[in-house]
Amino acid sequence: MDDLEALATALASAGLSEGIRRDHPIGPLTTYRVGGPASMFVRPADANELEAIVGAATACEVEILVVGLGSNLLVSDGGFAGLAVQLGAGFQSIGVSGEMVTAGGATSLPVLARRTVADGLTGFEWAVGVPGSLGGAVRMNAGGHGSDMASVLEEATTINLLTGVRRVRPVDSLALDYRTSDVGPADLVTSAVLRLEAAPDGAGEEILAGIVRWRRENQPGGRNAGSVFTNPPGDSAGRLIDAAGLRGHRYGSAVVSERHANFIQVDDGGSADDVGGLMDEVVRRVLDVHGIRLHAEIVMVGFRR
Ligand SMILES: Cc1cc2nc3c(=O)[nH]c(=O)nc-3n(C[C@H](O)[C@H](O)[C@H](O)COP(=O)(O)OP(=O)(O)OC[C@H]3O[C@@H](n4cnc5c(N)ncnc54)[C@H](O)[C@@H]3O)c2cc1C
């Protein structure tokens, strides 16, 4: 019996409310809405179901992919050969106590940003325009408008799906840096605590509205995953791509956004491999023109690179 079969057998007794899905399309769980299936997919509804999955996974050597809201993920058309795990509804709780906010790893960032403002807090408004989950934001050290997770995070609770080790990790232990952290592929952020500040009357609402307006005016819609490349030190990836003449450049079903050159959009029914192919072309051309190598910000799954 191979490892996936052994895992399926171990999971069968876990009593998961959504069951175990084989060859489950995970491309549609991403904001690109392209890409292939995961060999196995589970969505634990709550902490008990997650414990059962961890119990089963620790006995097997399979690759793990944690899927948040898929807003920074590109899954290849060939898919992912392993176990994909997405936290379910039981991980969307929000609790506010004074200036401390505790929320589940699956909580949507825009929902959380609006809730913190409604509760008279400031410091998390930037997240209203970032369509990810809190767990994904910790892993990516998401940020914008002059702030990021590192600036507001107090601690995150993680569980490693392959070892079963559960840790409450203070922000300083997470190695949060520009769109990176040391949260590994098998580490699942189940919840996090933010430390915010009391806002002067109505201040948060105003900041929130300004950010929503800015995003509407400056970012493209359609199928994308936000900024594709990280900004090199002292420059912006969008400027470099634009100056290399790539705005509007197309590769199959993928195109460099006319509105923001660091966004790549894909057509309805398009291909993840086209997005990957366009990324390769962009990297090559920017290197030729500027002598600078761009690095992917989006997390690419199932690509041979
Ligand atoms: C229109 C648009 C605008 C965006 N703007 C911004 C922006 O301003 N700033 C910014 O930083 N990002 C931005 N992004 C990117 C994205 O929203 C963030 O990176 C977000 O934090 C990703 O969260 P997610 O839940 O969607 O993660 P996913 O895309 O699902 O996953 C991303 C990574 O996080 C991991 N992960 C997901 N959930 C968990 C979890 N619970 N525990 C552990 N690991 C997990 C995944 O395994 C993967 O490695 C934008 C995206 C879009 C589509």
Ligand as a Chemical Component Dictionary entry (heavy atoms), coordinates in Angstrom:
data_LIG
# 
_chem_comp.id                   LIG 
_chem_comp.type                 NON-POLYMER 
_chem_comp.pdbx_formal_charge   0 
_chem_comp.three_letter_code    LIG 
# 
loop_
_chem_comp_atom.comp_id 
_chem_comp_atom.atom_id 
_chem_comp_atom.alt_atom_id 
_chem_comp_atom.type_symbol 
_chem_comp_atom.charge 
_chem_comp_atom.model_Cartn_x 
_chem_comp_atom.model_Cartn_y 
_chem_comp_atom.model_Cartn_z 
_chem_comp_atom.pdbx_ordinal 
LIG C1  C1  C 0 -6.629 41.227 -5.583 1  
LIG C2  C2  C 0 -5.541 40.798 -4.625 2  
LIG C3  C3  C 0 -4.881 41.743 -3.883 3  
LIG C4  C4  C 0 -3.866 41.358 -2.992 4  
LIG N1  N1  N 0 -3.229 42.324 -2.261 5  
LIG C5  C5  C 0 -2.266 41.950 -1.386 6  
LIG C6  C6  C 0 -1.603 42.941 -0.590 7  
LIG O1  O1  O 0 -1.882 44.135 -0.663 8  
LIG N2  N2  N 0 -0.648 42.523 0.270  9  
LIG C7  C7  C 0 -0.316 41.209 0.399  10 
LIG O2  O2  O 0 0.556  40.887 1.216  11 
LIG N3  N3  N 0 -0.918 40.254 -0.339 12 
LIG C8  C8  C 0 -1.886 40.592 -1.222 13 
LIG N4  N4  N 0 -2.509 39.624 -1.964 14 
LIG C9  C9  C 0 -2.076 38.212 -1.831 15 
LIG C10 C10 C 0 -2.840 37.396 -0.775 16 
LIG O3  O3  O 0 -4.155 37.905 -0.567 17 
LIG C11 C11 C 0 -2.097 37.314 0.557  18 
LIG O4  O4  O 0 -0.813 36.751 0.400  19 
LIG C12 C12 C 0 -2.870 36.447 1.570  20 
LIG O5  O5  O 0 -2.285 36.588 2.824  21 
LIG C13 C13 C 0 -2.899 34.966 1.213  22 
LIG O6  O6  O 0 -3.802 34.328 2.092  23 
LIG P1  P1  P 0 -4.617 33.067 1.594  24 
LIG O7  O7  O 0 -5.459 32.579 2.713  25 
LIG O8  O8  O 0 -5.354 33.377 0.350  26 
LIG O9  O9  O 0 -3.446 32.049 1.328  27 
LIG P2  P2  P 0 -3.300 31.022 0.103  28 
LIG O10 O10 O 0 -3.174 31.772 -1.160 29 
LIG O11 O11 O 0 -4.341 29.989 0.179  30 
LIG O12 O12 O 0 -1.879 30.390 0.466  31 
LIG C14 C14 C 0 -0.713 31.167 0.443  32 
LIG C15 C15 C 0 0.346  30.457 1.282  33 
LIG O13 O13 O 0 -0.067 30.441 2.643  34 
LIG C16 C16 C 0 -0.202 29.098 3.098  35 
LIG N5  N5  N 0 -1.355 29.058 3.996  36 
LIG C17 C17 C 0 -2.634 29.394 3.720  37 
LIG N6  N6  N 0 -3.398 29.254 4.819  38 
LIG C18 C18 C 0 -2.580 28.815 5.799  39 
LIG C19 C19 C 0 -2.764 28.461 7.166  40 
LIG N7  N7  N 0 -3.958 28.512 7.771  41 
LIG N8  N8  N 0 -1.695 28.050 7.865  42 
LIG C20 C20 C 0 -0.477 27.968 7.290  43 
LIG N9  N9  N 0 -0.237 28.280 6.008  44 
LIG C21 C21 C 0 -1.281 28.703 5.273  45 
LIG C22 C22 C 0 -0.347 28.250 1.852  46 
LIG O14 O14 O 0 0.090  26.943 2.063  47 
LIG C23 C23 C 0 0.548  29.008 0.880  48 
LIG O15 O15 O 0 1.896  28.669 1.112  49 
LIG C24 C24 C 0 -3.529 39.992 -2.861 50 
LIG C25 C25 C 0 -4.221 39.030 -3.606 51 
LIG C26 C26 C 0 -5.213 39.418 -4.489 52 
LIG C27 C27 C 0 -5.964 38.376 -5.264 53 
# 
loop_
_chem_comp_bond.comp_id 
_chem_comp_bond.atom_id_1 
_chem_comp_bond.atom_id_2 
_chem_comp_bond.value_order 
_chem_comp_bond.pdbx_ordinal 
LIG C1  C2  SING 1  
LIG C2  C3  SING 2  
LIG C2  C26 DOUB 3  
LIG C3  C4  DOUB 4  
LIG C4  N1  SING 5  
LIG C4  C24 SING 6  
LIG N1  C5  DOUB 7  
LIG C5  C6  SING 8  
LIG C5  C8  SING 9  
LIG C6  O1  DOUB 10 
LIG C6  N2  SING 11 
LIG N2  C7  SING 12 
LIG C7  O2  DOUB 13 
LIG C7  N3  SING 14 
LIG N3  C8  DOUB 15 
LIG C8  N4  SING 16 
LIG N4  C9  SING 17 
LIG N4  C24 SING 18 
LIG C9  C10 SING 19 
LIG C10 O3  SING 20 
LIG C10 C11 SING 21 
LIG C11 O4  SING 22 
LIG C11 C12 SING 23 
LIG C12 O5  SING 24 
LIG C12 C13 SING 25 
LIG C13 O6  SING 26 
LIG O6  P1  SING 27 
LIG P1  O7  DOUB 28 
LIG P1  O8  SING 29 
LIG P1  O9  SING 30 
LIG O9  P2  SING 31 
LIG P2  O10 DOUB 32 
LIG P2  O11 SING 33 
LIG P2  O12 SING 34 
LIG O12 C14 SING 35 
LIG C14 C15 SING 36 
LIG C15 O13 SING 37 
LIG C15 C23 SING 38 
LIG O13 C16 SING 39 
LIG C16 N5  SING 40 
LIG C16 C22 SING 41 
LIG N5  C17 SING 42 
LIG N5  C21 SING 43 
LIG C17 N6  DOUB 44 
LIG N6  C18 SING 45 
LIG C18 C19 SING 46 
LIG C18 C21 DOUB 47 
LIG C19 N7  SING 48 
LIG C19 N8  DOUB 49 
LIG N8  C20 SING 50 
LIG C20 N9  DOUB 51 
LIG N9  C21 SING 52 
LIG C22 O14 SING 53 
LIG C22 C23 SING 54 
LIG C23 O15 SING 55 
LIG C24 C25 DOUB 56 
LIG C25 C26 SING 57 
LIG C26 C27 SING 58 
# 
